[in-house]
């Protein structure tokens, strides 16, 4: 009896251990999250390149900290900035085999690189990964459409007002701290740096903004700034 009781007790103890082990098992991550969790963070100093136009598009990237710009250089040396990417934004996602634009660090920044082929392969049988690809594509399309509309505005004042509202979106404070230079702004808006400086001075004289420092702008009349975009 004693031996039988001991065996039943050991069986019960083993069952309890098995149940506890099941409850505390590691939860499997979806493939997209599992791949994202092991990717290294890459650091880039200000104004250094992350990838160049024509490079093989083997990865796409997510900004961890800092700001990144995507740009294209014309044959005459002029630069056109396509977009600025803030922390949380994804960039470098291409339809074709090569990068159509270059990407550079506006500030010291950290990015995570994700293998493109791995995500594309998973998307064939993984709904979460397919949705992720679709989300990336739609965000890129929306960004391109918004920038096209910005460039199509009639005057430099309209373009600059829309840009200031864009970079201050979601921020209740009236102070706008720009991380990009005026040359960056000019290349993004399709203007010269002289036109950007002249237009900022004009908006200050009209009482719309106040130039507190080279890269710090105080919005004095947001309603007037918004009216310039309507």
FIKOLZA-1660 file (N, C-alpha, C; in steps of 0.1 Angstrom, whole numbers, plus 5000, padded with zeros to 4 digits):
% residues 230
   i   px   py   pz ch aa at
   1 5008 4988 5000  A  X  N
   1 5000 5000 5000  A  X CA
   1 5009 5013 5000  A  X  C
   2 5019 5011 5008  A  X  N
   2 5028 5023 5008  A  X CA
   2 5034 5025 4995  A  X  C
   3 5038 5015 4988  A  X  N
   3 5045 5016 4975  A  X CA
   3 5035 5021 4965  A  X  C
   4 5023 5016 4965  A  X  N
   4 5013 5021 4955  A  X CA
   4 5010 5036 4958  A  X  C
   5 5008 5040 4970  A  X  N
   5 5006 5054 4973  A  X CA
   5 5017 5063 4968  A  X  C
   6 5029 5058 4970  A  X  N
   6 5041 5066 4966  A  X CA
   6 5041 5067 4951  A  X  C
   7 5037 5057 4943  A  X  N
   7 5037 5057 4929  A  X CA
   7 5026 5067 4924  A  X  C
   8 5014 5066 4931  A  X  N
   8 5003 5076 4927  A  X CA
   8 5007 5090 4930  A  X  C
   9 5014 5092 4941  A  X  N
   9 5019 5105 4944  A  X CA
   9 5029 5111 4934  A  X  C
  10 5038 5102 4930  A  X  N
  10 5048 5106 4920  A  X CA
  10 5041 5110 4906  A  X  C
  11 5031 5101 4903  A  X  N
  11 5023 5104 4890  A  X CA
  11 5016 5118 4891  A  X  C
  12 5010 5120 4902  A  X  N
  12 5003 5133 4904  A  X CA
  12 5012 5145 4903  A  X  C
  13 5024 5143 4910  A  X  N
  13 5034 5154 4909  A  X CA
  13 5039 5157 4895  A  X  C
  14 5041 5146 4888  A  X  N
  14 5045 5147 4874  A  X CA
  14 5035 5154 4865  A  X  C
  15 5022 5151 4868  A  X  N
  15 5011 5158 4860  A  X CA
  15 5011 5173 4863  A  X  C
  16 5012 5176 4876  A  X  N
  16 5012 5190 4880  A  X CA
  16 5024 5198 4873  A  X  C
  17 5036 5191 4873  A  X  N
  17 5047 5197 4867  A  X CA
  17 5044 5200 4852  A  X  C
  18 5038 5190 4845  A  X  N
  18 5035 5191 4831  A  X CA
  18 5026 5202 4828  A  X  C
  19 5015 5204 4837  A  X  N
  19 5005 5215 4835  A  X CA
  19 5012 5228 4837  A  X  C
  20 5020 5229 4847  A  X  N
  20 5027 5242 4850  A  X CA
  20 5037 5245 4838  A  X  C
  21 5043 5235 4833  A  X  N
  21 5052 5238 4822  A  X CA
  21 5045 5243 4809  A  X  C
  22 5033 5237 4807  A  X  N
  22 5024 5242 4796  A  X CA
  22 5020 5256 4798  A  X  C
  23 5016 5259 4810  A  X  N
  23 5011 5273 4813  A  X CA
  23 5022 5283 4811  A  X  C
  24 5034 5280 4814  A  X  N
  24 5045 5290 4814  A  X CA
  24 5053 5288 4801  A  X  C
  25 5048 5281 4791  A  X  N
  25 5056 5279 4779  A  X CA
  25 5058 5292 4771  A  X  C
  26 5068 5294 4764  A  X  N
  26 5069 5306 4756  A  X CA
  26 5059 5307 4745  A  X  C
  27 5052 5318 4743  A  X  N
  27 5042 5319 4733  A  X CA
  27 5048 5322 4720  A  X  C
  28 5045 5314 4710  A  X  N
  28 5050 5315 4696  A  X CA
  28 5046 5328 4690  A  X  C
  29 5056 5336 4685  A  X  N
  29 5053 5348 4678  A  X CA
  29 5049 5346 4664  A  X  C
  30 5040 5355 4658  A  X  N
  30 5037 5354 4644  A  X CA
  30 5051 5356 4636  A  X  C
  31 5052 5350 4624  A  X  N
  31 5065 5350 4617  A  X CA
  31 5070 5365 4615  A  X  C
  32 5061 5374 4612  A  X  N
  32 5065 5388 4609  A  X CA
  32 5072 5394 4622  A  X  C
  33 5065 5391 4634  A  X  N
  33 5070 5397 4646  A  X CA
  33 5083 5389 4650  A  X  C
  34 5083 5376 4648  A  X  N
  34 5095 5368 4652  A  X CA
  34 5107 5373 4644  A  X  C
  35 5106 5375 4631  A  X  N
  35 5117 5380 4624  A  X CA
  35 5121 5394 4628  A  X  C
  36 5111 5403 4631  A  X  N
  36 5115 5416 4635  A  X CA
  36 5123 5417 4648  A  X  C
  37 5120 5407 4657  A  X  N
  37 5126 5408 4670  A  X CA
  37 5141 5405 4671  A  X  C
  38 5146 5399 4660  A  X  N
  38 5160 5395 4660  A  X CA
  38 5169 5404 4651  A  X  C
  39 5163 5414 4645  A  X  N
  39 5170 5422 4636  A  X CA
  39 5179 5432 4644  A  X  C
  40 5192 5434 4639  A  X  N
  40 5201 5443 4646  A  X CA
  40 5197 5457 4643  A  X  C
  41 5201 5466 4652  A  X  N
  41 5200 5481 4650  A  X CA
  41 5213 5486 4644  A  X  C
  42 5211 5494 4633  A  X  N
  42 5223 5499 4626  A  X CA
  42 5223 5514 4629  A  X  C
  43 5235 5520 4631  A  X  N
  43 5237 5534 4635  A  X CA
  43 5244 5541 4623  A  X  C
  44 5239 5553 4620  A  X  N
  44 5244 5561 4610  A  X CA
  44 5247 5576 4615  A  X  C
  45 5258 5581 4612  A  X  N
  45 5261 5595 4616  A  X CA
  45 5254 5605 4606  A  X  C
  46 5252 5617 4611  A  X  N
  46 5245 5627 4603  A  X CA
  46 5251 5628 4589  A  X  C
  47 5243 5629 4579  A  X  N
  47 5246 5631 4565  A  X CA
  47 5253 5619 4558  A  X  C
  48 5254 5608 4565  A  X  N
  48 5260 5596 4558  A  X CA
  48 5249 5588 4551  A  X  C
  49 5253 5580 4541  A  X  N
  49 5243 5573 4533  A  X CA
  49 5239 5560 4539  A  X  C
  50 5227 5556 4538  A  X  N
  50 5222 5543 4542  A  X CA
  50 5221 5533 4531  A  X  C
  51 5217 5538 4519  A  X  N
  51 5218 5531 4507  A  X CA
  51 5217 5541 4496  A  X  C
  52 5222 5537 4484  A  X  N
  52 5222 5546 4472  A  X CA
  52 5213 5542 4461  A  X  C
  53 5208 5551 4453  A  X  N
  53 5200 5548 4442  A  X CA
  53 5207 5538 4433  A  X  C
  54 5200 5527 4429  A  X  N
  54 5206 5517 4421  A  X CA
  54 5212 5505 4429  A  X  C
  55 5213 5506 4442  A  X  N
  55 5217 5495 4450  A  X CA
  55 5206 5484 4450  A  X  C
  56 5211 5472 4451  A  X  N
  56 5201 5461 4452  A  X CA
  56 5192 5462 4464  A  X  C
  57 5179 5461 4463  A  X  N
  57 5170 5464 4474  A  X CA
  57 5168 5450 4481  A  X  C
  58 5178 5447 4489  A  X  N
  58 5177 5434 4496  A  X CA
  58 5170 5436 4510  A  X  C
  59 5169 5448 4514  A  X  N
  59 5163 5451 4527  A  X CA
  59 5154 5463 4527  A  X  C
  60 5145 5464 4536  A  X  N
  60 5138 5477 4539  A  X CA
  60 5141 5480 4553  A  X  C
  61 5137 5492 4558  A  X  N
  61 5142 5498 4570  A  X CA
  61 5131 5504 4578  A  X  C
  62 5133 5504 4591  A  X  N
  62 5124 5512 4600  A  X CA
  62 5133 5521 4609  A  X  C
  63 5129 5533 4610  A  X  N
  63 5136 5543 4618  A  X CA
  63 5133 5541 4633  A  X  C
  64 5144 5539 4641  A  X  N
  64 5143 5537 4655  A  X CA
  64 5145 5550 4662  A  X  C
  65 5155 5558 4658  A  X  N
  65 5157 5572 4663  A  X CA
  65 5163 5580 4653  A  X  C
  66 5161 5594 4654  A  X  N
  66 5167 5603 4644  A  X CA
  66 5157 5605 4632  A  X  C
  67 5162 5611 4622  A  X  N
  67 5155 5614 4610  A  X CA
  67 5162 5610 4597  A  X  C
  68 5155 5604 4588  A  X  N
  68 5161 5600 4575  A  X CA
  68 5155 5607 4563  A  X  C
  69 5162 5610 4553  A  X  N
  69 5156 5615 4541  A  X CA
  69 5159 5606 4529  A  X  C
  70 5149 5605 4520  A  X  N
  70 5151 5598 4507  A  X CA
  70 5152 5608 4496  A  X  C
  71 5161 5607 4487  A  X  N
  71 5164 5617 4477  A  X CA
  71 5169 5611 4464  A  X  C
  72 5168 5620 4454  A  X  N
  72 5173 5616 4441  A  X CA
  72 5182 5627 4436  A  X  C
  73 5193 5624 4430  A  X  N
  73 5202 5634 4425  A  X CA
  73 5201 5635 4409  A  X  C
  74 5199 5647 4405  A  X  N
  74 5197 5649 4390  A  X CA
  74 5211 5649 4383  A  X  C
  75 5211 5648 4370  A  X  N
  75 5223 5648 4363  A  X CA
  75 5231 5661 4364  A  X  C
  76 5224 5672 4367  A  X  N
  76 5231 5685 4369  A  X CA
  76 5236 5687 4383  A  X  C
  77 5234 5677 4392  A  X  N
  77 5239 5678 4405  A  X CA
  77 5228 5682 4415  A  X  C
  78 5217 5687 4410  A  X  N
  78 5206 5691 4419  A  X CA
  78 5201 5679 4427  A  X  C
  79 5196 5682 4439  A  X  N
  79 5190 5671 4447  A  X CA
  79 5175 5673 4449  A  X  C
  80 5168 5663 4448  A  X  N
  80 5153 5663 4451  A  X CA
  80 5151 5654 4462  A  X  C
  81 5145 5660 4473  A  X  N
  81 5142 5652 4485  A  X CA
  81 5127 5647 4484  A  X  C
  82 5126 5634 4484  A  X  N
  82 5112 5628 4482  A  X CA
  82 5105 5628 4495  A  X  C
  83 5111 5625 4507  A  X  N
  83 5104 5623 4519  A  X CA
  83 5114 5624 4531  A  X  C
  84 5108 5628 4543  A  X  N
  84 5115 5627 4555  A  X CA
  84 5108 5616 4564  A  X  C
  85 5117 5608 4570  A  X  N
  85 5111 5597 4578  A  X CA
  85 5115 5599 4593  A  X  C
  86 5105 5598 4601  A  X  N
  86 5106 5600 4616  A  X CA
  86 5106 5586 4623  A  X  C
  87 5109 5586 4636  A  X  N
  87 5109 5573 4643  A  X CA
  87 5096 5566 4641  A  X  C
  88 5097 5553 4638  A  X  N
  88 5085 5545 4635  A  X CA
  88 5081 5543 4621  A  X  C
  89 5087 5552 4612  A  X  N
  89 5084 5552 4598  A  X CA
  89 5092 5541 4591  A  X  C
  90 5087 5535 4581  A  X  N
  90 5094 5525 4573  A  X CA
  90 5098 5531 4559  A  X  C
  91 5110 5528 4554  A  X  N
  91 5114 5533 4542  A  X CA
  91 5122 5522 4534  A  X  C
  92 5125 5525 4521  A  X  N
  92 5133 5516 4514  A  X CA
  92 5126 5504 4508  A  X  C
  93 5113 5504 4509  A  X  N
  93 5105 5493 4504  A  X CA
  93 5102 5495 4489  A  X  C
  94 5107 5486 4480  A  X  N
  94 5107 5488 4466  A  X CA
  94 5098 5478 4459  A  X  C
  95 5093 5481 4447  A  X  N
  95 5086 5472 4439  A  X CA
  95 5095 5464 4431  A  X  C
  96 5106 5471 4425  A  X  N
  96 5116 5464 4417  A  X CA
  96 5128 5459 4425  A  X  C
  97 5138 5454 4418  A  X  N
  97 5149 5448 4424  A  X CA
  97 5159 5458 4430  A  X  C
  98 5158 5471 4426  A  X  N
  98 5168 5481 4430  A  X CA
  98 5161 5492 4437  A  X  C
  99 5169 5499 4445  A  X  N
  99 5164 5512 4451  A  X CA
  99 5163 5523 4441  A  X  C
 100 5151 5529 4440  A  X  N
 100 5149 5540 4431  A  X CA
 100 5154 5553 4436  A  X  C
 101 5156 5554 4449  A  X  N
 101 5161 5566 4456  A  X CA
 101 5173 5563 4465  A  X  C
 102 5180 5573 4469  A  X  N
 102 5190 5572 4479  A  X CA
 102 5184 5575 4493  A  X  C
 103 5190 5570 4503  A  X  N
 103 5185 5573 4517  A  X CA
 103 5197 5578 4525  A  X  C
 104 5196 5589 4532  A  X  N
 104 5206 5595 4540  A  X CA
 104 5201 5599 4554  A  X  C
 105 5211 5599 4563  A  X  N
 105 5207 5603 4577  A  X CA
 105 5207 5618 4578  A  X  C
 106 5196 5624 4581  A  X  N
 106 5195 5638 4584  A  X CA
 106 5202 5642 4597  A  X  C
 107 5199 5634 4607  A  X  N
 107 5206 5635 4620  A  X CA
 107 5213 5622 4623  A  X  C
 108 5221 5621 4633  A  X  N
 108 5225 5608 4638  A  X CA
 108 5213 5600 4640  A  X  C
 109 5213 5588 4635  A  X  N
 109 5201 5580 4636  A  X CA
 109 5204 5565 4637  A  X  C
 110 5194 5558 4641  A  X  N
 110 5194 5543 4642  A  X CA
 110 5183 5537 4635  A  X  C
 111 5185 5527 4627  A  X  N
 111 5175 5520 4619  A  X CA
 111 5176 5505 4620  A  X  C
 112 5165 5498 4618  A  X  N
 112 5166 5484 4618  A  X CA
 112 5163 5479 4603  A  X  C
 113 5172 5470 4599  A  X  N
 113 5170 5465 4585  A  X CA
 113 5163 5452 4585  A  X  C
 114 5153 5450 4576  A  X  N
 114 5146 5437 4576  A  X CA
 114 5148 5431 4562  A  X  C
 115 5151 5418 4561  A  X  N
 115 5153 5412 4548  A  X CA
 115 5140 5412 4540  A  X  C
 116 5141 5417 4528  A  X  N
 116 5129 5419 4520  A  X CA
 116 5124 5405 4515  A  X  C
 117 5133 5396 4511  A  X  N
 117 5128 5383 4505  A  X CA
 117 5121 5375 4516  A  X  C
 118 5126 5376 4528  A  X  N
 118 5120 5368 4539  A  X CA
 118 5106 5372 4541  A  X  C
 119 5103 5385 4541  A  X  N
 119 5089 5390 4543  A  X CA
 119 5081 5386 4531  A  X  C
 120 5086 5388 4519  A  X  N
 120 5078 5384 4507  A  X CA
 120 5074 5370 4507  A  X  C
 121 5084 5361 4511  A  X  N
 121 5081 5347 4511  A  X CA
 121 5070 5343 4521  A  X  C
 122 5071 5350 4533  A  X  N
 122 5061 5347 4544  A  X CA
 122 5047 5352 4540  A  X  C
 123 5047 5363 4532  A  X  N
 123 5034 5369 4528  A  X CA
 123 5025 5359 4520  A  X  C
 124 5032 5350 4513  A  X  N
 124 5024 5340 4505  A  X CA
 124 5015 5331 4514  A  X  C
 125 5019 5328 4526  A  X  N
 125 5010 5320 4534  A  X CA
 125 5007 5325 4548  A  X  C
 126 5011 5338 4550  A  X  N
 126 5009 5344 4563  A  X CA
 126 5001 5357 4562  A  X  C
 127 4988 5356 4567  A  X  N
 127 4980 5368 4565  A  X CA
 127 4985 5380 4572  A  X  C
 128 4992 5379 4583  A  X  N
 128 4998 5390 4590  A  X CA
 128 5009 5397 4582  A  X  C
 129 5017 5389 4576  A  X  N
 129 5028 5394 4568  A  X CA
 129 5023 5400 4555  A  X  C
 130 5012 5394 4549  A  X  N
 130 5006 5400 4537  A  X CA
 130 5000 5414 4541  A  X  C
 131 4993 5415 4552  A  X  N
 131 4988 5428 4556  A  X CA
 131 4998 5438 4559  A  X  C
 132 5010 5434 4564  A  X  N
 132 5021 5443 4566  A  X CA
 132 5026 5448 4553  A  X  C
 133 5028 5440 4543  A  X  N
 133 5032 5444 4530  A  X CA
 133 5022 5454 4524  A  X  C
 134 5010 5451 4525  A  X  N
 134 4999 5460 4520  A  X CA
 134 5000 5473 4527  A  X  C
 135 5002 5473 4540  A  X  N
 135 5002 5486 4548  A  X CA
 135 5014 5494 4544  A  X  C
 136 5026 5488 4542  A  X  N
 136 5038 5495 4537  A  X CA
 136 5035 5502 4524  A  X  C
 137 5029 5494 4514  A  X  N
 137 5026 5499 4501  A  X CA
 137 5016 5511 4501  A  X  C
 138 5006 5510 4510  A  X  N
 138 4996 5521 4510  A  X CA
 138 5001 5533 4517  A  X  C
 139 5010 5532 4527  A  X  N
 139 5016 5543 4533  A  X CA
 139 5025 5551 4523  A  X  C
 140 5033 5543 4515  A  X  N
 140 5042 5549 4505  A  X CA
 140 5034 5556 4495  A  X  C
 141 5022 5550 4491  A  X  N
 141 5014 5557 4481  A  X CA
 141 5008 5570 4486  A  X  C
 142 5003 5570 4499  A  X  N
 142 4997 5582 4505  A  X CA
 142 5008 5592 4506  A  X  C
 143 5020 5588 4510  A  X  N
 143 5031 5598 4512  A  X CA
 143 5034 5605 4499  A  X  C
 144 5035 5597 4488  A  X  N
 144 5038 5602 4475  A  X CA
 144 5028 5611 4470  A  X  C
 145 5015 5608 4472  A  X  N
 145 5004 5616 4468  A  X CA
 145 5004 5630 4475  A  X  C
 146 5007 5629 4488  A  X  N
 146 5007 5642 4496  A  X CA
 146 5018 5651 4492  A  X  C
 147 5030 5645 4489  A  X  N
 147 5041 5653 4484  A  X CA
 147 5039 5659 4471  A  X  C
 148 5032 5651 4462  A  X  N
 148 5029 5656 4449  A  X CA
 148 5019 5668 4450  A  X  C
 149 5009 5667 4459  A  X  N
 149 5000 5678 4461  A  X CA
 149 5007 5690 4467  A  X  C
 150 5017 5688 4475  A  X  N
 150 5025 5699 4481  A  X CA
 150 5033 5706 4470  A  X  C
 151 5039 5699 4462  A  X  N
 151 5047 5705 4451  A  X CA
 151 5039 5712 4441  A  X  C
 152 5026 5709 4440  A  X  N
 152 5017 5715 4430  A  X CA
 152 5011 5728 4435  A  X  C
 153 5014 5732 4448  A  X  N
 153 5008 5744 4453  A  X CA
 153 5014 5756 4445  A  X  C
 154 5006 5767 4445  A  X  N
 154 5008 5778 4436  A  X CA
 154 5021 5786 4439  A  X  C
 155 5023 5789 4452  A  X  N
 155 5034 5798 4456  A  X CA
 155 5043 5792 4466  A  X  C
 156 5054 5799 4468  A  X  N
 156 5064 5794 4478  A  X CA
 156 5058 5795 4492  A  X  C
 157 5050 5806 4494  A  X  N
 157 5043 5808 4507  A  X CA
 157 5033 5796 4510  A  X  C
 158 5026 5792 4500  A  X  N
 158 5017 5781 4501  A  X CA
 158 5024 5768 4505  A  X  C
 159 5035 5765 4497  A  X  N
 159 5043 5753 4500  A  X CA
 159 5049 5753 4514  A  X  C
 160 5055 5765 4518  A  X  N
 160 5061 5765 4531  A  X CA
 160 5051 5764 4542  A  X  C
 161 5040 5770 4540  A  X  N
 161 5029 5769 4551  A  X CA
 161 5025 5755 4552  A  X  C
 162 5023 5748 4541  A  X  N
 162 5019 5734 4541  A  X CA
 162 5029 5725 4548  A  X  C
 163 5042 5728 4545  A  X  N
 163 5053 5721 4551  A  X CA
 163 5053 5723 4566  A  X  C
 164 5052 5735 4571  A  X  N
 164 5052 5738 4585  A  X CA
 164 5041 5731 4592  A  X  C
 165 5029 5730 4586  A  X  N
 165 5018 5723 4592  A  X CA
 165 5020 5708 4592  A  X  C
 166 5027 5703 4582  A  X  N
 166 5030 5689 4581  A  X CA
 166 5039 5685 4592  A  X  C
 167 5050 5692 4594  A  X  N
 167 5060 5688 4604  A  X CA
 167 5055 5690 4618  A  X  C
 168 5045 5699 4620  A  X  N
 168 5039 5701 4633  A  X CA
 168 5026 5694 4636  A  X  C
 169 5023 5685 4627  A  X  N
 169 5010 5678 4628  A  X CA
 169 5010 5669 4641  A  X  C
 170 5000 5670 4648  A  X  N
 170 4999 5662 4661  A  X CA
 170 5006 5668 4672  A  X  C
 171 5012 5680 4671  A  X  N
 171 5019 5686 4682  A  X CA
 171 5012 5699 4686  A  X  C
 172 5007 5699 4698  A  X  N
 172 4999 5711 4702  A  X CA
 172 5007 5723 4704  A  X  C
 173 5020 5722 4707  A  X  N
 173 5028 5733 4710  A  X CA
 173 5030 5742 4697  A  X  C
 174 5032 5755 4699  A  X  N
 174 5033 5764 4688  A  X CA
 174 5048 5765 4683  A  X  C
 175 5057 5758 4690  A  X  N
 175 5071 5759 4686  A  X CA
 175 5074 5747 4677  A  X  C
 176 5080 5750 4666  A  X  N
 176 5084 5739 4656  A  X CA
 176 5100 5739 4656  A  X  C
 177 5105 5728 4661  A  X  N
 177 5120 5726 4660  A  X CA
 177 5123 5718 4648  A  X  C
 178 5130 5724 4639  A  X  N
 178 5133 5717 4626  A  X CA
 178 5146 5710 4628  A  X  C
 179 5147 5697 4624  A  X  N
 179 5159 5690 4624  A  X CA
 179 5166 5691 4611  A  X  C
 180 5159 5694 4600  A  X  N
 180 5165 5696 4587  A  X CA
 180 5169 5710 4585  A  X  C
 181 5179 5711 4575  A  X  N
 181 5184 5725 4572  A  X CA
 181 5175 5731 4562  A  X  C
 182 5177 5744 4560  A  X  N
 182 5169 5751 4550  A  X CA
 182 5172 5746 4536  A  X  C
 183 5184 5741 4534  A  X  N
 183 5187 5735 4521  A  X CA
 183 5178 5722 4519  A  X  C
 184 5177 5714 4530  A  X  N
 184 5168 5703 4529  A  X CA
 184 5154 5707 4526  A  X  C
 185 5149 5717 4533  A  X  N
 185 5135 5722 4530  A  X CA
 185 5134 5726 4516  A  X  C
 186 5143 5733 4511  A  X  N
 186 5143 5738 4497  A  X CA
 186 5142 5726 4487  A  X  C
 187 5151 5716 4489  A  X  N
 187 5151 5705 4480  A  X CA
 187 5138 5696 4482  A  X  C
 188 5132 5697 4493  A  X  N
 188 5119 5690 4495  A  X CA
 188 5107 5697 4488  A  X  C
 189 5108 5710 4488  A  X  N
 189 5097 5718 4483  A  X CA
 189 5099 5722 4468  A  X  C
 190 5111 5719 4463  A  X  N
 190 5113 5723 4449  A  X CA
 190 5116 5738 4448  A  X  C
 191 5122 5744 4458  A  X  N
 191 5126 5758 4458  A  X CA
 191 5141 5760 4460  A  X  C
 192 5145 5772 4459  A  X  N
 192 5159 5775 4462  A  X CA
 192 5160 5779 4477  A  X  C
 193 5172 5777 4482  A  X  N
 193 5174 5781 4496  A  X CA
 193 5171 5796 4499  A  X  C
 194 5174 5804 4489  A  X  N
 194 5171 5818 4490  A  X CA
 194 5156 5821 4491  A  X  C
 195 5149 5814 4483  A  X  N
 195 5134 5815 4483  A  X CA
 195 5128 5811 4496  A  X  C
 196 5133 5800 4502  A  X  N
 196 5129 5795 4515  A  X CA
 196 5132 5806 4526  A  X  C
 197 5144 5811 4526  A  X  N
 197 5147 5822 4536  A  X CA
 197 5139 5834 4534  A  X  C
 198 5137 5838 4522  A  X  N
 198 5129 5850 4519  A  X CA
 198 5115 5849 4523  A  X  C
 199 5109 5837 4520  A  X  N
 199 5095 5834 4524  A  X CA
 199 5093 5833 4539  A  X  C
 200 5102 5827 4546  A  X  N
 200 5101 5827 4561  A  X CA
 200 5102 5841 4566  A  X  C
 201 5110 5850 4561  A  X  N
 201 5111 5864 4565  A  X CA
 201 5097 5871 4562  A  X  C
 202 5092 5868 4551  A  X  N
 202 5079 5874 4547  A  X CA
 202 5068 5870 4557  A  X  C
 203 5067 5857 4560  A  X  N
 203 5057 5852 4570  A  X CA
 203 5059 5858 4584  A  X  C
 204 5072 5861 4587  A  X  N
 204 5074 5867 4600  A  X CA
 204 5070 5882 4600  A  X  C
 205 5072 5889 4589  A  X  N
 205 5068 5903 4588  A  X CA
 205 5053 5904 4589  A  X  C
 206 5046 5894 4583  A  X  N
 206 5031 5894 4583  A  X CA
 206 5025 5889 4596  A  X  C
 207 5034 5885 4606  A  X  N
 207 5029 5881 4619  A  X CA
 207 5024 5867 4620  A  X  C
 208 5027 5859 4610  A  X  N
 208 5022 5845 4609  A  X CA
 208 5032 5836 4618  A  X  C
 209 5045 5838 4617  A  X  N
 209 5054 5831 4625  A  X CA
 209 5064 5840 4631  A  X  C
 210 5073 5835 4640  A  X  N
 210 5084 5842 4645  A  X CA
 210 5096 5833 4645  A  X  C
 211 5107 5838 4639  A  X  N
 211 5119 5830 4638  A  X CA
 211 5127 5832 4651  A  X  C
 212 5126 5822 4660  A  X  N
 212 5133 5823 4673  A  X CA
 212 5147 5819 4672  A  X  C
 213 5151 5811 4663  A  X  N
 213 5164 5806 4660  A  X CA
 213 5165 5801 4646  A  X  C
 214 5177 5797 4642  A  X  N
 214 5178 5792 4628  A  X CA
 214 5169 5780 4625  A  X  C
 215 5167 5772 4635  A  X  N
 215 5158 5760 4632  A  X CA
 215 5146 5759 4642  A  X  C
 216 5143 5770 4648  A  X  N
 216 5132 5770 4657  A  X CA
 216 5122 5781 4653  A  X  C
 217 5110 5777 4650  A  X  N
 217 5100 5786 4645  A  X CA
 217 5088 5786 4654  A  X  C
 218 5083 5798 4658  A  X  N
 218 5071 5799 4666  A  X CA
 218 5060 5803 4658  A  X  C
 219 5049 5795 4658  A  X  N
 219 5037 5798 4651  A  X CA
 219 5029 5808 4658  A  X  C
 220 5028 5820 4653  A  X  N
 220 5021 5831 4660  A  X CA
 220 5006 5832 4656  A  X  C
 221 5003 5827 4644  A  X  N
 221 4989 5828 4639  A  X CA
 221 4986 5815 4631  A  X  C
 222 4982 5804 4638  A  X  N
 222 4981 5791 4631  A  X CA
 222 4969 5792 4621  A  X  C
 223 4959 5800 4624  A  X  N
 223 4947 5801 4615  A  X CA
 223 4951 5807 4602  A  X  C
 224 4960 5817 4602  A  X  N
 224 4965 5824 4590  A  X CA
 224 4974 5814 4583  A  X  C
 225 4982 5806 4590  A  X  N
 225 4991 5796 4583  A  X CA
 225 4982 5786 4576  A  X  C
 226 4971 5782 4583  A  X  N
 226 4962 5772 4577  A  X CA
 226 4955 5778 4564  A  X  C
 227 4952 5790 4565  A  X  N
 227 4944 5797 4554  A  X CA
 227 4953 5797 4541  A  X  C
 228 4966 5797 4543  A  X  N
 228 4975 5798 4531  A  X CA
 228 4974 5784 4524  A  X  C
 229 4970 5774 4530  A  X  N
 229 4969 5761 4524  A  X CA
 229 4955 5758 4518  A  X  C
 230 4945 5766 4522  A  X  N
 230 4932 5763 4517  A  X CA
 230 4929 5768 4503  A  X  C
% end
